[in-house]
Amino acid sequence: MSKIIVAGAGHGGVVAAIKLAKAGHEVIIFEKSRQESLGLPQSDVVEKEAFVYADIPIPDECKTVRNEITFIPLESDVSRFTLPATEEESILINRKVLITYLLSLAKEAGAEIFYGTEIIKPIILGNRVCGVRTREQEFYCDLVIDACGVYSPLRMNLPEYMCVNREIKKYDIVHTYRAYFNKLPNVPDPETTYNIYVRDNGSVGFSWLVTEEDRIDALIGRFHELDDKETLEILRGLHEENAHMGTELVEGGSFMPIPVCQPLAVLVADGYAAIGDSAFMTYSIKGSGIAYCIRAGVMLADCVINDTQGFYDAEHLWEYEKRFFKEIGFSACRIAIVKNLLHYMTAEQLNDLFKQNIVTTDEVAKVMEEKFDAILTAKGFATVKDKVRLVRDNPLLKEMFTNIAVWIGRFTVAESSFPNKYDAEDVQKWNERYNTFFDSIRAE
Ligand SMILES: Cc1cc2nc3c(=O)[nH]c(=O)nc-3n(C[C@H](O)[C@H](O)[C@H](O)COP(=O)(O)OP(=O)(O)OC[C@H]3O[C@@H](n4cnc5c(N)ncnc54)[C@H](O)[C@@H]3O)c2cc1C
């Protein structure tokens, strides 16, 4: 049996820890937060199916939801539109409850958990990751699972030749502020309770305001870092438009990054595998990552369990990477390509898309339900060509839609160079092609 370190109590790492400890491996989780402060002070939506995939019972504390989202465009002359309730069932779960629950399952399965232990960097011997250095000491192991999140000090300190790390660039991250406010008594709820405001003068940004039974959930997301002054101004605006929103902070109030880009090109190296936000595994339009993490945790654990000789080198871990890209990664890339369009637009131009009915409610619903990539792969070019026809009188939008068609075509070519079996040279070529492609479509 092998010694496996899970660095950070990220959701994917903890799911892998549950499976690996159950299979008899010695699993140690190092988490920098103290146990009582672990998890975000918020409730989030997670696809139910992911729990079924992982064979993990859904925690009792959560509520099943089918959200009806209403978009509130920038200009008042464009009418608001409400998407039909999502087909898929999701659960709304408190993040502290979720991570505590997953960690309790890991502990039950035999994993050891050390809280308040911050990892500083990987230990590398020869060309293999052999352990981690915490603030206090060094720990050696057979495999390190990197579940430290967006700014993982493990990923960021890997040598370049491993091809795993890449620089975080503009538009890769949405900077968010999330807080819950009191709901004023005797003021009626708005007609729609899950409202997304497309806002920002300049590049596209959004805020959401979700009216719960006894409080208001406010989230602000921008492609630049938010400061207190801007956040306050945006909150004031939301408050003015929503008479039922109080000004008393009930919970949360923190700034957090969400990766909204394509996953890493290479997730593995000898003795190392990245998972979750540390590998940028989110649905890039919404920034939802928990379901991908849970699934990837299963894929990684299966791959490790199948490596019965305990090599855990890049060659054997490539099976995890391959399965991830096949089941999630390639479609996540297509979503990231479509999302890229937003970076070339101002909020006014986005408004025009709705005003002129170029983007339909049905299409937005598919995007929110994570089914948009199906349109792109099946009838892809026909759909995009139809859009180009609709926007022919608007040169800027026409150029954007033409770009989408070209980008998806170019990505399909890049995708074909994904190595089916691990070969260092082929992986390097894949890494270069993949990153060069995404860099080439990036807005300045
Ligand atoms: C405001 C907001 C809203 C979101 N809404 C949703 C949603 O509705 N649905 C959804 O699916 N996703 C949502 N997400 C995204 C989701 O939070 C992430 O994609 C998901 O948590 C996956 O990240 P992770 O578990 O890999 O990493 P994280 O959640 O970032 O966990 C990483 C863990 O590693 C620990 N850590 C970090 N550095 C170190 C270190 N040096 N040493 C030791 N430990 C370390 C951290 O303390 C943390 O516990 C949201 C995110 C934000 C910020």
The ligand as an SDF file (V2000), in Angstrom:
LIG
                    3D

 53 58  0  0  0  0  0  0  0  0999 V2000
  -18.3340   33.1150   -4.6490 C   0  0  0  0  0  0  0  0  0  0  0  0
  -18.2210   31.7300   -5.2280 C   0  0  0  0  0  0  0  0  0  0  0  0
  -19.3630   31.0530   -5.6420 C   0  0  0  0  0  0  0  0  0  0  0  0
  -19.2690   29.7730   -6.1700 C   0  0  0  0  0  0  0  0  0  0  0  0
  -20.4070   29.1120   -6.5170 N   0  0  0  0  0  0  0  0  0  0  0  0
  -20.3260   27.8210   -6.9220 C   0  0  0  0  0  0  0  0  0  0  0  0
  -21.5110   27.0550   -7.1730 C   0  0  0  0  0  0  0  0  0  0  0  0
  -22.6410   27.5390   -7.0290 O   0  0  0  0  0  0  0  0  0  0  0  0
  -21.3660   25.7740   -7.5690 N   0  0  0  0  0  0  0  0  0  0  0  0
  -20.1410   25.1910   -7.7400 C   0  0  0  0  0  0  0  0  0  0  0  0
  -20.0470   24.0320   -8.1030 O   0  0  0  0  0  0  0  0  0  0  0  0
  -19.0130   25.8950   -7.5100 N   0  0  0  0  0  0  0  0  0  0  0  0
  -19.0700   27.1810   -7.1150 C   0  0  0  0  0  0  0  0  0  0  0  0
  -17.9240   27.8870   -6.8840 N   0  0  0  0  0  0  0  0  0  0  0  0
  -16.6290   27.2910   -7.2680 C   0  0  0  0  0  0  0  0  0  0  0  0
  -16.1410   26.3220   -6.2300 C   0  0  0  0  0  0  0  0  0  0  0  0
  -15.9210   27.0050   -5.0190 O   0  0  0  0  0  0  0  0  0  0  0  0
  -14.8240   25.6820   -6.6700 C   0  0  0  0  0  0  0  0  0  0  0  0
  -14.7630   25.4330   -8.0390 O   0  0  0  0  0  0  0  0  0  0  0  0
  -14.7010   24.3800   -5.9220 C   0  0  0  0  0  0  0  0  0  0  0  0
  -14.6200   24.6290   -4.5450 O   0  0  0  0  0  0  0  0  0  0  0  0
  -13.4790   23.5990   -6.3320 C   0  0  0  0  0  0  0  0  0  0  0  0
  -12.3430   24.0530   -5.7790 O   0  0  0  0  0  0  0  0  0  0  0  0
  -11.4140   23.0850   -4.9340 P   0  0  0  0  0  0  0  0  0  0  0  0
  -12.2570   22.2950   -4.0160 O   0  0  0  0  0  0  0  0  0  0  0  0
  -10.5010   22.4000   -5.8460 O   0  0  0  0  0  0  0  0  0  0  0  0
  -10.5640   24.1700   -4.1710 O   0  0  0  0  0  0  0  0  0  0  0  0
  -10.9480   25.0900   -2.9740 P   0  0  0  0  0  0  0  0  0  0  0  0
  -12.4030   25.0990   -2.7040 O   0  0  0  0  0  0  0  0  0  0  0  0
  -10.2560   26.3910   -3.2190 O   0  0  0  0  0  0  0  0  0  0  0  0
  -10.2290   24.3510   -1.7770 O   0  0  0  0  0  0  0  0  0  0  0  0
   -8.8330   24.3800   -1.6110 C   0  0  0  0  0  0  0  0  0  0  0  0
   -8.5010   24.0220   -0.1750 C   0  0  0  0  0  0  0  0  0  0  0  0
   -7.0960   24.0010   -0.0510 O   0  0  0  0  0  0  0  0  0  0  0  0
   -6.7130   24.7430    1.0770 C   0  0  0  0  0  0  0  0  0  0  0  0
   -5.3910   25.2980    0.8090 N   0  0  0  0  0  0  0  0  0  0  0  0
   -5.0720   26.2980   -0.0410 C   0  0  0  0  0  0  0  0  0  0  0  0
   -3.7450   26.5320   -0.0160 N   0  0  0  0  0  0  0  0  0  0  0  0
   -3.2290   25.6560    0.8610 C   0  0  0  0  0  0  0  0  0  0  0  0
   -1.9170   25.4190    1.3230 C   0  0  0  0  0  0  0  0  0  0  0  0
   -0.8960   26.1490    0.8910 N   0  0  0  0  0  0  0  0  0  0  0  0
   -1.7080   24.4320    2.2220 N   0  0  0  0  0  0  0  0  0  0  0  0
   -2.7510   23.6940    2.6840 C   0  0  0  0  0  0  0  0  0  0  0  0
   -4.0170   23.8930    2.2960 N   0  0  0  0  0  0  0  0  0  0  0  0
   -4.2640   24.8480    1.3850 C   0  0  0  0  0  0  0  0  0  0  0  0
   -7.7750   25.8050    1.2280 C   0  0  0  0  0  0  0  0  0  0  0  0
   -7.8290   26.2950    2.5480 O   0  0  0  0  0  0  0  0  0  0  0  0
   -9.0290   25.0400    0.8160 C   0  0  0  0  0  0  0  0  0  0  0  0
   -9.5970   24.3630    1.9060 O   0  0  0  0  0  0  0  0  0  0  0  0
  -17.9940   29.1620   -6.3340 C   0  0  0  0  0  0  0  0  0  0  0  0
  -16.8350   29.8350   -5.9120 C   0  0  0  0  0  0  0  0  0  0  0  0
  -16.9390   31.1020   -5.3450 C   0  0  0  0  0  0  0  0  0  0  0  0
  -15.6860   31.8010   -4.8820 C   0  0  0  0  0  0  0  0  0  0  0  0
  1  2  1  0
  2  3  1  0
  2 52  2  0
  3  4  2  0
  4  5  1  0
  4 50  1  0
  5  6  2  0
  6  7  1  0
  6 13  1  0
  7  8  2  0
  7  9  1  0
  9 10  1  0
 10 11  2  0
 10 12  1  0
 12 13  2  0
 13 14  1  0
 14 15  1  0
 14 50  1  0
 15 16  1  0
 16 17  1  0
 16 18  1  0
 18 19  1  0
 18 20  1  0
 20 21  1  0
 20 22  1  0
 22 23  1  0
 23 24  1  0
 24 25  2  0
 24 26  1  0
 24 27  1  0
 27 28  1  0
 28 29  2  0
 28 30  1  0
 28 31  1  0
 31 32  1  0
 32 33  1  0
 33 34  1  0
 33 48  1  0
 34 35  1  0
 35 36  1  0
 35 46  1  0
 36 37  1  0
 36 45  1  0
 37 38  2  0
 38 39  1  0
 39 40  1  0
 39 45  2  0
 40 41  1  0
 40 42  2  0
 42 43  1  0
 43 44  2  0
 44 45  1  0
 46 47  1  0
 46 48  1  0
 48 49  1  0
 50 51  2  0
 51 52  1  0
 52 53  1  0
M  END
$$$$
